[in-house]
Amino acid sequence: MSDLPGVFADLAGQEAVVAQLQRAVAGKTTHAWLFTGPPGSGRSTAARAFAAALLCEFGGCGVCPSCRQVRAGTHADLLLVRPDGLSYGVRQTRDLVLRAAGAPSGGRWLVVLFEDADRCTEQAANALLKAIEEPAPRTVWLLCAPSAEDLVTTIRSRCRVMTLRVPPSEAVAKVLTERDGIDPATALRAAKAAQGHIGRARLLATDPDAAKRRAAVLRVPTQATSLGLALTAAAALVKNAEDEAKLLTEQMDEPEREKLRQAFGEGSTGKGIAKAMRGVAGAMKDLEDRQKSRATRIKRDTLDGALLELAAFYRDVLMTQLGADVELANEDHRDDLRALAAASTPEATFKRIQAIMRCRERLPLNVAPLLAFEEMAVSLIQPLL
């Protein structure tokens, strides 16, 4: 089993961070923490494990009712914030700050775990800063962001920063094998392909559709050998990503709408029901606006994921060209890597990676995804020397 104890068992390769968190639990914790690290490093997992340890009378045993409730996100003294849209507004933040000013219901702490805190708008960040500057005496704030620079200086300067690294593939594979029962060879192959991202590795190892989508992305470098084929590949990438995002969105949207209708008593009869139903229209409009924002975010995240897969492939091509003794994310495509490496130069490969990264930068700027992907695909086949 994992060498890490209790609630920290899922933090593969983060022994140094776990040691610091355990010391804080056993001693005196600061009132504000910022967990940073690249995608897949486990910053949200670390923050939730720390929250569980703070709320557990045994320091994070992982098996008591308190630890199980934190894992499920239902603990009475845990305020879990997960922005599901493109941004987190000032009205939402002010409501959160008001709730965070209360006292814990039974334990030592009221813990606010704010995932993707970098999605706060400027006004929301100012409201959040006020709460962190003057926190309630028994409230602990746990913020998560890709890097400290993603938050305003005044917020990050008041937080203790915990920086997580991308865990080694072997550590990720060990978690998949011991916790999820995945055979070691499949677990290691998925861990390498996911570049240390535990959630992504589990998906690749257990979901055939996810593996097929990855395979489709990795066919682009070998298929895009002419202008027509490059444009076709770009269109296919965008369509596959949009179809995946649409499916994910639909799976979340309808249950939320049904829950809202039930909350307003749709289908019921009796006094007051007519008035309640008049209010459902406004609430439904607010919900639809939030769902639209979330759908846009999911679509962008899905497209970005495809670009990261593509960039990792060309990184492996570059490493092959340079003869670098490093782990390859796409060892299962070694023949393709060698063929492309032999057909080009390191300089050309580096420019292709730059073209992919430019495409990533343009997506948040509301550039039409198809146009951005087509430009990138053309760059992949142009003579770049």
C-alpha positions as CSV (number, residue, x, y, z in Angstrom):
1,M,0.0,0.0,0.0
2,S,1.0,3.7,-0.1
3,D,3.8,4.8,2.2
4,L,1.9,8.0,3.0
5,P,-0.5,7.9,5.9
6,G,-4.3,8.3,6.1
7,V,-5.8,11.1,4.1
8,F,-2.4,11.8,2.4
9,A,-2.2,8.4,0.8
10,D,-3.2,9.7,-2.7
11,L,-0.4,12.3,-2.8
12,A,1.9,10.3,-4.9
13,G,5.5,11.6,-4.9
14,Q,4.7,14.6,-2.6
15,E,6.4,13.4,0.6
16,A,8.0,16.7,1.4
17,V,4.7,18.6,1.1
18,V,2.9,16.0,3.3
19,A,5.6,16.3,6.0
20,Q,5.0,20.1,6.1
21,L,1.3,19.7,6.3
22,Q,1.5,17.1,9.1
23,R,3.7,19.4,11.1
24,A,1.1,22.2,10.7
25,V,-1.7,19.9,11.8
26,A,0.2,18.8,14.9
27,G,1.3,22.4,15.7
28,K,-0.2,25.8,15.0
29,T,-1.5,26.3,11.5
30,T,-1.6,29.6,9.7
31,H,-4.9,31.0,8.6
32,A,-4.3,31.0,4.8
33,W,-2.6,28.6,2.5
34,L,-2.0,28.6,-1.2
35,F,-1.5,25.2,-3.0
36,T,0.2,25.6,-6.4
37,G,1.5,23.2,-9.0
38,P,1.0,22.2,-12.6
39,P,-2.0,20.2,-13.8
40,G,-1.9,16.7,-12.4
41,S,0.4,17.6,-9.5
42,G,-2.5,17.1,-7.0
43,R,-2.9,20.6,-5.6
44,S,-6.6,20.2,-4.9
45,T,-6.1,16.7,-3.6
46,A,-3.4,18.0,-1.2
47,A,-5.7,20.8,-0.1
48,R,-8.6,18.4,0.6
49,A,-6.3,16.0,2.5
50,F,-5.1,18.9,4.6
51,A,-8.7,20.0,5.3
52,A,-9.5,16.5,6.4
53,A,-6.5,16.4,8.7
54,L,-7.4,19.7,10.3
55,L,-11.0,18.5,10.9
56,C,-10.1,15.0,12.0
57,E,-9.5,14.5,15.8
58,F,-6.9,12.0,14.9
59,G,-5.0,14.2,12.5
60,G,-6.2,12.7,9.2
61,C,-6.8,9.0,9.9
62,G,-8.7,8.6,6.6
63,V,-11.3,6.2,8.0
64,C,-13.4,8.1,10.6
65,P,-16.7,9.8,9.7
66,S,-15.1,13.2,9.6
67,C,-12.5,12.1,7.0
68,R,-15.1,10.4,4.9
69,Q,-17.4,13.4,5.0
70,V,-14.5,15.7,3.8
71,R,-13.7,13.2,1.0
72,A,-17.4,13.4,-0.1
73,G,-17.5,17.2,0.3
74,T,-20.3,17.0,2.9
75,H,-18.6,17.9,6.1
76,A,-20.5,20.6,8.0
77,D,-17.3,22.6,8.7
78,L,-16.0,22.5,5.1
79,L,-16.9,25.1,2.6
80,L,-15.9,23.6,-0.8
81,V,-15.8,26.1,-3.7
82,R,-15.4,24.8,-7.2
83,P,-15.9,27.5,-9.9
84,D,-17.5,25.7,-12.8
85,G,-17.6,28.7,-15.1
86,L,-15.0,30.9,-16.8
87,S,-14.8,33.1,-13.8
88,Y,-15.9,33.5,-10.1
89,G,-17.7,36.8,-9.5
90,V,-17.8,39.3,-6.7
91,R,-21.3,38.5,-5.6
92,Q,-20.4,34.8,-5.2
93,T,-17.3,35.8,-3.3
94,R,-19.1,38.1,-0.9
95,D,-21.5,35.4,-0.1
96,L,-18.6,33.0,0.5
97,V,-16.8,35.5,2.8
98,L,-20.0,36.0,4.8
99,R,-20.3,32.2,5.3
100,A,-16.6,31.9,6.2
101,A,-17.0,34.5,9.0
102,G,-19.1,32.0,11.1
103,A,-17.9,29.6,13.7
104,P,-17.3,25.9,13.2
105,S,-20.3,23.8,14.1
106,G,-18.4,21.3,16.2
107,G,-14.7,21.0,15.5
108,R,-11.7,23.3,15.9
109,W,-11.8,24.9,12.5
110,L,-14.1,26.1,9.7
111,V,-12.1,25.3,6.5
112,V,-12.7,27.1,3.2
113,L,-11.3,25.1,0.3
114,F,-11.3,27.3,-2.8
115,E,-10.3,25.3,-5.9
116,D,-9.3,27.3,-9.0
117,A,-9.0,30.5,-7.0
118,D,-7.2,32.0,-10.0
119,R,-10.6,32.3,-11.7
120,C,-11.7,35.1,-9.4
121,T,-12.5,38.4,-11.2
122,E,-10.6,41.5,-10.0
123,Q,-13.5,42.6,-7.9
124,A,-13.9,39.1,-6.4
125,A,-10.1,39.0,-5.6
126,N,-10.5,42.3,-3.7
127,A,-13.4,40.9,-1.7
128,L,-11.4,37.7,-1.0
129,L,-8.4,39.8,0.1
130,K,-10.4,41.5,2.8
131,A,-11.4,38.1,4.3
132,I,-7.9,36.8,4.3
133,E,-6.5,40.0,5.8
134,E,-9.0,39.9,8.6
135,P,-9.9,36.3,9.0
136,A,-12.3,34.9,11.6
137,P,-10.3,33.4,14.4
138,R,-11.2,29.8,13.7
139,T,-11.4,29.9,9.9
140,V,-8.7,28.5,7.6
141,W,-8.5,29.4,3.9
142,L,-7.1,26.9,1.5
143,L,-6.7,28.3,-2.0
144,C,-5.6,26.4,-5.1
145,A,-4.1,27.8,-8.3
146,P,-1.6,26.7,-11.0
147,S,1.0,29.1,-9.7
148,A,1.3,31.9,-7.1
149,E,1.6,34.4,-9.9
150,D,-2.0,33.6,-11.0
151,L,-3.3,35.4,-7.9
152,V,-2.8,39.1,-7.0
153,T,0.3,39.9,-5.0
154,T,-1.6,41.1,-2.0
155,I,-3.4,37.7,-1.6
156,R,-0.4,35.4,-2.2
157,S,1.8,37.5,0.2
158,R,-0.7,36.6,3.0
159,C,-0.7,32.9,2.3
160,R,1.8,30.2,3.1
161,V,2.6,28.7,-0.3
162,M,2.8,25.0,-0.8
163,T,4.2,24.1,-4.3
164,L,3.6,20.6,-5.5
165,R,5.6,18.9,-8.3
166,V,4.5,16.6,-11.0
167,P,4.8,13.1,-9.4
168,P,7.0,10.4,-11.0
169,S,5.2,8.0,-13.3
170,E,6.2,5.1,-11.0
171,A,4.5,6.7,-8.0
172,V,1.3,7.4,-10.0
173,A,1.3,3.8,-11.3
174,K,1.7,2.5,-7.7
175,V,-1.5,4.4,-6.7
176,L,-3.5,3.1,-9.6
177,T,-2.4,-0.4,-8.9
178,E,-2.9,-0.4,-5.1
179,R,-6.1,1.7,-5.0
180,D,-7.8,1.0,-8.2
181,G,-6.7,-2.6,-8.9
182,I,-5.2,-1.8,-12.3
183,D,-2.5,-4.2,-13.5
184,P,1.0,-2.7,-13.1
185,A,1.9,-2.6,-16.8
186,T,-1.3,-0.8,-17.8
187,A,-0.9,1.5,-14.8
188,L,2.6,2.5,-15.8
189,R,1.8,3.0,-19.4
190,A,-1.2,5.2,-18.5
191,A,0.9,7.2,-15.9
192,K,3.6,7.9,-18.5
193,A,1.0,9.0,-21.1
194,A,-0.7,11.2,-18.5
195,Q,2.7,12.8,-17.6
196,G,2.1,12.2,-13.9
197,H,-1.6,13.4,-13.8
198,I,-3.3,10.8,-11.6
199,G,-6.8,11.5,-12.6
200,R,-5.9,11.5,-16.3
201,A,-3.9,8.3,-15.9
202,R,-6.8,6.5,-14.2
203,L,-9.1,7.6,-17.1
204,L,-6.7,6.4,-19.8
205,A,-6.3,3.1,-18.0
206,T,-10.0,2.4,-17.4
207,D,-12.0,4.3,-20.1
208,P,-11.6,2.9,-23.7
209,D,-13.2,6.0,-25.1
210,A,-10.5,8.2,-23.5
211,A,-7.8,6.0,-24.9
212,K,-9.4,6.3,-28.4
213,R,-9.5,10.1,-28.1
214,R,-5.9,10.2,-27.2
215,A,-5.0,7.9,-30.1
216,A,-6.9,10.2,-32.5
217,V,-4.8,13.2,-31.4
218,L,-1.5,11.3,-31.7
219,R,-2.4,10.4,-35.3
220,V,-2.3,14.0,-36.4
221,P,1.6,14.3,-36.7
222,T,1.8,11.4,-39.0
223,Q,-1.4,12.1,-41.0
224,A,-0.9,15.8,-41.6
225,T,1.4,15.5,-44.6
226,S,-0.3,18.0,-46.9
227,L,-2.4,21.1,-46.6
228,G,-5.7,19.2,-47.2
229,L,-4.9,16.5,-44.7
230,A,-3.7,19.0,-42.1
231,L,-7.0,21.0,-42.4
232,T,-9.0,17.7,-42.2
233,A,-7.1,16.7,-39.1
234,A,-7.7,20.1,-37.5
235,A,-11.4,19.9,-38.1
236,A,-11.5,16.3,-36.7
237,L,-9.7,17.4,-33.5
238,V,-12.1,20.3,-32.9
239,K,-15.2,18.2,-33.6
240,N,-14.0,15.4,-31.3
241,A,-13.3,17.8,-28.5
242,E,-16.6,19.6,-28.9
243,D,-18.5,16.3,-29.0
244,E,-16.8,15.2,-25.8
245,A,-17.5,18.6,-24.1
246,K,-21.2,18.5,-25.2
247,L,-21.6,15.0,-23.7
248,L,-20.0,16.1,-20.4
249,T,-22.2,19.2,-20.3
250,E,-25.5,17.4,-21.0
251,Q,-24.7,14.9,-18.2
252,M,-24.5,17.7,-15.7
253,D,-27.1,20.2,-17.0
254,E,-30.4,18.2,-17.0
255,P,-30.0,16.9,-13.4
256,E,-29.4,20.5,-12.2
257,R,-32.5,21.7,-14.1
258,E,-34.6,18.9,-12.7
259,K,-33.4,19.6,-9.1
260,L,-34.3,23.3,-9.5
261,R,-37.8,22.5,-10.8
262,Q,-38.3,20.2,-7.8
263,A,-37.1,22.8,-5.4
264,F,-39.7,25.2,-6.7
265,G,-42.4,22.6,-6.5
266,E,-43.1,22.0,-10.1
267,G,-45.8,19.5,-10.5
268,S,-47.3,20.2,-7.1
269,T,-50.6,21.8,-6.3
270,G,-51.9,23.9,-3.5
271,K,-51.7,27.4,-2.1
272,G,-48.6,29.4,-2.9
273,I,-47.5,27.1,-5.7
274,A,-48.5,29.6,-8.5
275,K,-46.3,32.3,-6.8
276,A,-43.4,29.9,-6.4
277,M,-43.6,28.9,-10.1
278,R,-43.4,32.5,-11.1
279,G,-40.0,32.6,-9.4
280,V,-38.7,29.6,-11.2
281,A,-38.3,31.4,-14.5
282,G,-35.7,33.8,-13.0
283,A,-33.9,31.0,-11.2
284,M,-33.9,28.9,-14.3
285,K,-32.4,31.8,-16.3
286,D,-29.6,32.2,-13.7
287,L,-28.9,28.5,-13.9
288,E,-28.8,28.5,-17.7
289,D,-26.3,31.4,-17.6
290,R,-24.1,29.5,-15.3
291,Q,-24.4,26.3,-17.3
292,K,-23.5,28.2,-20.5
293,S,-20.4,29.6,-18.9
294,R,-19.5,26.1,-17.6
295,A,-20.0,24.6,-21.1
296,T,-17.6,27.2,-22.6
297,R,-15.1,26.4,-19.9
298,I,-15.4,22.6,-20.5
299,K,-15.1,23.1,-24.3
300,R,-11.9,25.1,-23.8
301,D,-10.5,22.7,-21.3
302,T,-11.2,19.8,-23.7
303,L,-9.5,21.5,-26.6
304,D,-6.6,22.5,-24.4
305,G,-6.2,18.9,-23.4
306,A,-5.9,17.8,-27.0
307,L,-3.2,20.5,-27.6
308,L,-1.3,19.3,-24.5
309,E,-1.3,15.8,-25.9
310,L,0.0,17.0,-29.2
311,A,2.7,19.1,-27.6
312,A,3.8,16.2,-25.5
313,F,4.2,14.1,-28.6
314,Y,6.4,16.6,-30.3
315,R,8.4,17.0,-27.1
316,D,9.1,13.3,-27.3
317,V,10.1,13.8,-31.0
318,L,12.5,16.5,-29.9
319,M,14.0,14.4,-27.1
320,T,14.5,11.5,-29.6
321,Q,16.2,13.9,-32.0
322,L,18.5,15.1,-29.2
323,G,19.2,11.6,-27.9
324,A,18.1,12.7,-24.4
325,D,18.0,10.1,-21.8
326,V,14.5,11.0,-20.4
327,E,11.2,9.3,-19.9
328,L,8.9,9.6,-23.0
329,A,5.2,10.2,-22.5
330,N,4.5,8.3,-25.7
331,E,6.7,5.3,-25.6
332,D,3.8,3.2,-27.0
333,H,4.3,5.3,-30.2
334,R,8.1,4.9,-30.4
335,D,8.1,3.9,-34.1
336,D,6.2,7.1,-35.0
337,L,8.5,9.2,-32.9
338,R,11.6,7.8,-34.6
339,A,10.1,8.2,-38.0
340,L,9.3,11.9,-37.4
341,A,12.5,12.5,-35.7
342,A,14.4,11.2,-38.7
343,A,12.4,13.2,-41.1
344,S,13.0,16.6,-39.5
345,T,15.4,18.6,-37.3
346,P,15.3,19.7,-33.7
347,E,14.8,23.3,-34.8
348,A,11.8,22.4,-36.9
349,T,10.3,20.3,-34.1
350,F,10.8,23.2,-31.6
351,K,8.9,25.5,-34.0
352,R,6.1,23.1,-34.2
353,I,5.8,23.0,-30.4
354,Q,5.7,26.8,-30.5
355,A,2.8,26.7,-33.0
356,I,0.9,24.4,-30.6
357,M,1.5,26.7,-27.7
358,R,0.4,29.7,-29.6
359,C,-2.9,27.9,-30.4
360,R,-3.3,27.3,-26.6
361,E,-2.8,31.0,-25.9
362,R,-5.5,32.1,-28.5
363,L,-8.3,29.9,-27.2
364,P,-9.0,32.1,-24.1
365,L,-9.1,35.1,-26.4
366,N,-12.3,34.0,-28.1
367,V,-10.6,33.1,-31.3
368,A,-12.8,30.6,-33.3
369,P,-11.3,27.2,-32.3
370,L,-11.4,25.8,-35.8
371,L,-9.4,28.8,-37.2
372,A,-6.9,28.5,-34.4
373,F,-6.5,24.7,-34.9
374,E,-6.3,25.1,-38.7
375,E,-3.5,27.6,-38.4
376,M,-1.6,25.4,-36.0
377,A,-2.1,22.3,-38.3
378,V,-0.7,24.2,-41.3
379,S,2.3,25.2,-39.2
380,L,2.9,21.5,-38.4
381,I,3.5,20.7,-42.1
382,Q,5.1,23.9,-43.4
383,P,8.9,23.8,-44.0
384,L,10.1,25.6,-40.9
385,L,13.8,25.8,-41.4
